């Protein structure tokens, strides 16, 4: 009687899920003798750190989108489905396409946007979590110029073109700088819109931008954004968003048709049986990244609450998700062989943030090496170019960046 094959199921094809799959290929010696299935609601992986460049016409959307079936090897299957719940006792996953059993499970479903219960935020603001968000935002930014071009009243033009970004973290700063450059470039094509008709606001609930960066870098980022035309408001968070604009806690109102929410992440809340202990919405795991009572289940990325001496809980970032994914194949191999698992130790490589063309901030390691300006910007570019999956996409992205230097951004609605 032939023994049934073991089955590894990966939930999610983001950074954690994709790099977990690659790690399994490297570490599980007989992975071809194991059924491997990766489940995601989309049939593609998105290189999310460059979404802000798609949203502002710097690169083509296809340059950062990778079909999952191009990234998996023979013997691995992909299922385009939505995960509804996980029964840990039965070792099964319920999806909108049926029930699937597993022997080993990797949960890496990522996170969505945390609107912090701000009234109207979900319905009346743009987000930047996926490729559809980026395309939607780009189309909107271009469309409002067509509308404003037919408006003769300057104050009405300002109301149409006023941009408000909620959140002064890396995403808010990078997106803000790119939007300012993008819209100033667009405006050259519209003769009825004066430069002063385009206004930019950034709302940060704390007292500085880029809280993960050195205070001097936060000040530099503020100066650069202000030079680009941003009015930055600290310590007065948004309390309500309507179709007409935002209301701050102080009751200050800002009219805007373009409110972009970049603040906060909310881990995916997949239902499990039994219900698991969570911290800040994230599933608590052992240092080996698996569940204490269900060692065959590993949780990675934004969904995992991993305790760290420096960070408390590891941050929800692509860097953390990638490192956890790269690590997990070894432990799955050890588990299959009935050997003791290893503990995950995170090494923070540093932080990079771009602030428009030719400007970036870089902190390497734990901040012992800091530099900024064009060199940091080139370092930021080549760092992401190196991390992009697939040589073809690397070449396409590099060519897009060369065109970005010598020509204008793309301003077509798609």
C-alpha positions as CSV (number, residue, x, y, z in Angstrom):
1,X,0.0,0.0,0.0
2,X,1.5,3.3,-1.0
3,X,1.9,6.0,1.6
4,X,0.0,9.2,0.9
5,X,2.2,12.2,0.1
6,X,2.7,15.0,2.8
7,X,1.2,18.3,1.9
8,X,2.5,21.8,2.6
9,X,0.0,24.7,2.2
10,X,1.1,28.4,2.1
11,X,-1.6,31.0,2.6
12,X,-0.7,34.3,1.0
13,X,1.7,35.2,-1.9
14,X,3.2,38.4,-0.4
15,X,6.8,38.7,0.7
16,X,6.4,36.2,3.6
17,X,4.6,33.6,1.5
18,X,6.7,33.9,-1.6
19,X,10.0,33.8,0.3
20,X,8.8,30.9,2.4
21,X,8.1,28.9,-0.8
22,X,11.7,29.7,-2.0
23,X,13.1,28.7,1.4
24,X,11.2,25.3,1.2
25,X,12.7,24.7,-2.2
26,X,16.2,25.3,-0.7
27,X,15.9,23.5,2.6
28,X,13.4,20.6,2.2
29,X,15.6,18.1,0.3
30,X,12.7,16.0,-1.0
31,X,10.3,18.8,-1.7
32,X,9.4,17.3,-5.1
33,X,8.0,14.3,-3.2
34,X,5.7,16.6,-1.2
35,X,2.5,18.3,-2.5
36,X,3.0,22.1,-2.2
37,X,0.1,24.5,-2.6
38,X,0.1,28.3,-2.4
39,X,-3.2,30.0,-2.0
40,X,-3.9,33.7,-2.7
41,X,-6.9,35.7,-3.7
42,X,-4.8,37.1,-6.6
43,X,-2.8,35.2,-9.2
44,X,0.2,37.5,-8.8
45,X,2.8,38.8,-6.4
46,X,3.2,42.6,-6.1
47,X,6.5,44.3,-5.2
48,X,4.7,46.7,-2.8
49,X,7.6,49.1,-1.9
50,X,7.4,50.6,-5.4
51,X,3.6,51.2,-5.5
52,X,4.0,54.9,-5.0
53,X,6.0,55.1,-8.2
54,X,3.2,53.3,-10.1
55,X,0.6,55.8,-8.6
56,X,2.7,58.7,-9.8
57,X,3.5,57.6,-13.3
58,X,7.2,56.8,-12.6
59,X,7.0,53.1,-13.6
60,X,4.6,50.8,-15.5
61,X,2.3,48.7,-13.3
62,X,3.4,45.5,-15.0
63,X,7.0,46.1,-13.9
64,X,6.2,45.2,-10.3
65,X,3.6,42.5,-10.8
66,X,4.7,38.9,-11.1
67,X,2.3,36.0,-12.0
68,X,2.6,33.4,-9.2
69,X,2.8,30.6,-11.7
70,X,6.0,32.2,-13.1
71,X,7.6,32.1,-9.7
72,X,6.7,28.5,-8.6
73,X,8.5,25.3,-9.7
74,X,7.1,22.2,-11.3
75,X,5.2,20.2,-8.7
76,X,3.9,23.2,-6.9
77,X,0.3,24.4,-7.5
78,X,-1.4,27.7,-7.0
79,X,-5.0,28.2,-6.1
80,X,-6.7,31.6,-6.6
81,X,-9.1,31.7,-3.7
82,X,-10.1,33.5,-0.6
83,X,-9.3,31.9,2.8
84,X,-12.4,31.9,5.0
85,X,-11.2,30.0,8.0
86,X,-8.7,27.5,9.4
87,X,-9.6,24.5,11.4
88,X,-6.4,23.7,13.3
89,X,-8.0,20.6,14.9
90,X,-9.0,19.0,11.6
91,X,-5.9,20.4,9.8
92,X,-8.0,21.9,7.1
93,X,-8.6,25.3,5.4
94,X,-12.0,26.5,4.2
95,X,-11.8,28.6,1.0
96,X,-14.5,30.0,-1.3
97,X,-13.5,27.1,-3.6
98,X,-13.9,24.4,-1.0
99,X,-12.0,22.7,1.8
100,X,-8.3,21.8,1.7
101,X,-6.4,19.6,4.1
102,X,-2.7,20.1,5.1
103,X,0.1,18.4,7.0
104,X,2.2,21.6,7.3
105,X,0.7,25.1,7.1
106,X,2.3,28.5,6.6
107,X,0.0,31.4,7.3
108,X,1.1,34.7,5.7
109,X,-2.0,36.5,4.7
110,X,-0.6,40.0,5.3
111,X,-2.5,43.0,6.5
112,X,-4.9,45.6,5.3
113,X,-5.3,49.3,6.3
114,X,-6.0,50.3,9.9
115,X,-8.3,53.3,9.8
116,X,-8.4,53.5,13.7
117,X,-12.2,53.8,13.6
118,X,-12.0,57.3,12.0
119,X,-15.5,58.1,10.8
120,X,-15.8,58.0,7.0
121,X,-12.1,57.0,6.4
122,X,-12.8,53.7,4.7
123,X,-15.3,55.1,2.3
124,X,-13.8,58.5,1.5
125,X,-10.1,58.0,1.3
126,X,-7.6,56.4,-1.1
127,X,-5.2,53.7,0.2
128,X,-2.0,52.2,-1.3
129,X,-1.9,48.5,-0.5
130,X,-2.1,46.9,-3.9
131,X,-1.7,47.5,-7.6
132,X,-5.4,48.3,-8.0
133,X,-5.0,51.0,-5.4
134,X,-2.0,52.5,-7.2
135,X,-3.8,52.6,-10.6
136,X,-7.0,54.0,-9.1
137,X,-5.1,56.8,-7.4
138,X,-3.0,57.6,-10.5
139,X,-6.2,57.8,-12.6
140,X,-7.8,60.1,-10.1
141,X,-4.8,62.4,-9.9
142,X,-4.9,62.9,-13.6
143,X,-8.7,63.2,-13.8
144,X,-8.9,66.1,-11.3
145,X,-6.7,68.3,-13.5
146,X,-9.1,67.8,-16.4
147,X,-11.9,68.9,-14.1
148,X,-10.0,71.8,-12.7
149,X,-9.0,73.0,-16.1
150,X,-12.6,73.8,-16.9
151,X,-13.1,75.7,-13.7
152,X,-12.4,79.5,-13.9
153,X,-12.6,80.3,-10.1
154,X,-9.2,79.9,-8.4
155,X,-10.7,78.9,-5.0
156,X,-12.8,76.2,-6.7
157,X,-9.7,75.0,-8.5
158,X,-7.9,74.7,-5.2
159,X,-10.8,72.7,-3.7
160,X,-10.6,70.3,-6.6
161,X,-6.8,70.0,-6.6
162,X,-6.0,70.0,-2.9
163,X,-4.2,66.8,-1.8
164,X,-4.3,65.6,1.8
165,X,-2.1,62.7,3.0
166,X,-2.8,61.1,6.3
167,X,0.3,59.7,8.0
168,X,3.9,60.8,8.1
169,X,5.6,57.4,8.0
170,X,7.8,56.2,5.2
171,X,4.8,55.5,2.8
172,X,3.3,59.0,3.5
173,X,6.6,60.8,2.9
174,X,7.6,58.8,-0.2
175,X,4.2,59.1,-1.8
176,X,3.9,62.8,-0.8
177,X,7.2,63.7,-2.5
178,X,6.3,61.8,-5.6
179,X,2.8,63.2,-5.9
180,X,4.2,66.8,-5.6
181,X,6.6,66.2,-8.4
182,X,4.0,64.3,-10.5
183,X,1.3,67.0,-10.2
184,X,3.7,69.8,-10.9
185,X,4.7,68.0,-14.1
186,X,1.0,67.4,-15.0
187,X,0.2,71.0,-14.5
188,X,2.6,72.1,-17.3
189,X,0.1,70.6,-19.7
190,X,-2.9,72.6,-18.4
191,X,-2.8,76.3,-19.3
192,X,-5.9,77.3,-17.3
193,X,-4.5,76.1,-13.9
194,X,-2.0,78.4,-12.1
195,X,0.7,76.8,-9.9
196,X,-0.8,78.1,-6.7
197,X,-4.0,76.1,-7.4
198,X,-2.3,72.9,-6.3
199,X,-2.0,72.6,-2.6
200,X,-0.5,69.8,-0.5
201,X,-1.2,68.8,3.2
202,X,0.3,66.1,5.3
203,X,-1.4,65.2,8.6
204,X,0.8,63.4,11.2
205,X,-0.7,62.6,14.6
206,X,2.7,62.5,16.3
207,X,5.3,65.3,16.7
208,X,7.7,64.3,13.8
209,X,7.9,62.6,10.5
210,X,9.5,59.2,10.0
211,X,9.5,58.0,13.6
212,X,11.9,55.1,12.8
213,X,14.6,57.5,11.6
214,X,17.1,59.6,13.5
215,X,15.5,63.0,14.6
216,X,17.9,64.9,12.3
217,X,16.7,62.9,9.3
218,X,13.1,63.6,10.3
219,X,13.9,67.3,10.2
220,X,15.5,66.9,6.8
221,X,12.4,65.1,5.5
222,X,10.2,67.9,6.8
223,X,12.3,70.6,5.1
224,X,12.2,68.8,1.8
225,X,8.5,68.3,1.9
226,X,7.9,71.9,2.8
227,X,10.2,73.0,-0.1
228,X,8.0,70.9,-2.4
229,X,4.9,72.9,-1.2
230,X,3.6,70.7,1.7
231,X,1.9,72.2,4.7
232,X,2.6,69.6,7.5
233,X,0.4,69.5,10.5
234,X,1.6,67.7,13.6
235,X,-0.3,66.6,16.7
236,X,-3.8,67.2,15.3
237,X,-5.0,63.9,13.9
238,X,-7.9,63.4,11.5
239,X,-11.2,62.6,13.4
240,X,-13.6,62.4,10.4
241,X,-13.4,62.2,6.6
242,X,-16.3,63.1,4.4
243,X,-16.7,63.5,0.6
244,X,-15.9,67.2,1.1
245,X,-12.7,66.8,3.1
246,X,-11.3,66.1,6.6
247,X,-12.0,67.3,10.1
248,X,-9.2,67.3,12.6
249,X,-9.5,66.7,16.4
250,X,-9.0,70.4,16.9
251,X,-12.1,70.9,14.6
252,X,-9.9,72.3,11.9
253,X,-11.4,71.5,8.5
254,X,-9.6,71.0,5.2
255,X,-11.5,70.7,2.0
256,X,-10.2,68.0,-0.3
257,X,-11.4,65.6,-2.9
258,X,-8.2,63.6,-2.7
259,X,-7.5,62.2,0.8
260,X,-4.9,59.4,0.9
261,X,-4.7,57.2,4.0
262,X,-1.2,55.8,4.6
263,X,-1.3,55.4,8.4
264,X,-1.4,52.1,10.1
265,X,-1.8,48.4,9.2
266,X,-4.4,45.9,10.4
267,X,-3.3,42.2,10.3
268,X,-5.6,39.9,8.3
269,X,-8.1,38.4,10.8
270,X,-8.6,34.9,9.5
271,X,-11.0,32.9,11.7
272,X,-9.3,29.9,13.4
273,X,-10.7,27.0,15.3
274,X,-9.8,27.1,18.1
275,X,-9.4,30.8,18.4
276,X,-5.7,31.8,18.8
277,X,-4.2,34.3,21.3
278,X,-3.4,37.6,19.6
279,X,-1.4,40.7,20.5
280,X,-2.3,43.9,18.7
281,X,-4.3,41.8,16.3
282,X,-1.4,39.6,15.4
283,X,-1.1,35.8,16.2
284,X,1.3,35.1,19.0
285,X,4.0,32.5,17.9
286,X,7.0,30.8,19.4
287,X,10.5,32.0,18.6
288,X,10.6,29.2,16.0
289,X,7.6,31.0,14.3
290,X,5.1,28.2,14.8
291,X,2.2,27.8,17.2
292,X,2.9,26.3,20.6
293,X,-0.1,23.9,20.5
294,X,0.0,23.3,16.8
295,X,3.7,23.0,15.8
296,X,2.9,22.1,12.2
297,X,1.5,25.6,11.7
298,X,3.8,28.6,11.1
299,X,2.7,32.2,11.0
300,X,4.8,34.9,9.2
301,X,4.8,38.5,8.3
302,X,2.2,41.1,9.3
303,X,0.1,38.4,10.9
304,X,2.8,37.2,13.4
305,X,3.5,38.7,16.8
306,X,7.2,37.9,17.2
307,X,8.8,39.2,20.3
308,X,12.1,41.0,19.8
309,X,14.4,42.7,22.4
310,X,14.8,45.9,20.4
311,X,11.4,46.3,18.7
312,X,9.1,44.7,21.3
313,X,7.1,43.2,18.5
314,X,8.8,43.0,15.2
315,X,7.6,45.7,12.8
316,X,5.1,45.0,10.0
317,X,7.5,45.5,7.1
318,X,8.6,43.7,3.9
319,X,12.1,43.4,5.3
320,X,10.8,41.4,8.3
321,X,8.4,39.3,6.2
322,X,11.2,38.4,3.8
323,X,13.6,37.4,6.5
324,X,11.0,35.2,8.2
325,X,10.1,33.6,4.9
326,X,13.8,32.9,4.2
327,X,14.1,31.3,7.6
328,X,11.0,29.1,7.7
329,X,12.1,26.4,5.2
330,X,14.8,25.2,7.5
331,X,12.3,24.7,10.4
332,X,9.8,22.9,8.1
333,X,12.6,20.6,7.1
334,X,13.6,20.0,10.7
335,X,9.9,19.3,11.6
336,X,9.5,16.8,8.8
337,X,12.7,15.0,10.1
338,X,11.4,15.1,13.7
339,X,14.4,17.3,14.8
340,X,14.4,20.3,17.2
341,X,13.5,23.6,15.6
342,X,15.7,26.6,15.5
343,X,14.8,30.1,16.9
344,X,14.4,33.0,14.6
345,X,16.7,36.0,15.2
346,X,16.0,39.1,13.3
347,X,18.8,41.3,12.1
348,X,17.6,44.8,11.1
349,X,19.6,45.8,8.0
350,X,18.5,49.4,8.1
351,X,15.9,51.8,6.7
352,X,15.6,53.6,3.4
353,X,13.1,56.3,2.3
354,X,13.0,58.3,-1.0
355,X,11.8,61.9,-1.0
356,X,11.4,62.5,-4.7
357,X,13.9,62.5,-7.5
358,X,17.6,62.4,-6.4
359,X,16.8,62.6,-2.7
360,X,16.7,59.8,-0.1
361,X,17.6,59.0,3.5
362,X,19.5,55.9,4.5
363,X,20.2,54.3,7.9
364,X,22.3,51.1,7.7
365,X,22.2,48.5,10.4
366,X,21.1,50.0,13.7
367,X,21.7,53.5,12.5
368,X,25.5,53.6,12.9
369,X,25.9,54.5,9.3
370,X,23.7,57.3,8.1
371,X,23.8,59.2,4.8
372,X,21.4,61.2,2.5
373,X,21.1,62.9,-0.8
374,X,21.7,61.5,-4.3
375,X,24.0,58.7,-3.1
376,X,21.3,57.5,-0.7
377,X,18.8,57.8,-3.5
378,X,20.9,55.6,-5.9
379,X,21.4,53.2,-3.0
380,X,17.7,53.0,-2.5
381,X,17.1,52.3,-6.2
382,X,19.7,49.6,-6.6
383,X,18.6,48.0,-3.3
384,X,15.1,47.4,-4.6
385,X,16.4,46.5,-8.1
386,X,18.4,43.7,-6.5
387,X,15.5,42.4,-4.5
388,X,13.1,42.3,-7.4
389,X,12.3,38.7,-8.5
390,X,13.2,37.6,-12.0
391,X,15.9,39.0,-14.3
392,X,13.4,40.1,-17.0
393,X,11.5,42.3,-14.5
394,X,14.8,43.7,-13.2
395,X,15.8,44.8,-16.7
396,X,12.4,46.3,-17.5
397,X,12.4,48.2,-14.2
398,X,15.9,49.5,-14.8
399,X,14.9,50.7,-18.3
400,X,11.9,52.4,-16.9
401,X,14.1,54.2,-14.4
402,X,16.4,55.4,-17.2
403,X,13.4,56.8,-19.1
404,X,12.3,58.4,-15.8
405,X,15.6,60.3,-15.8
406,X,15.4,61.6,-19.3
407,X,11.7,61.9,-20.0
408,X,8.4,62.8,-18.4
409,X,6.3,60.6,-16.3
410,X,3.4,58.7,-17.8
411,X,0.1,60.7,-17.5
412,X,-2.3,58.4,-19.2
413,X,-5.4,57.1,-17.4
414,X,-5.6,53.3,-17.6
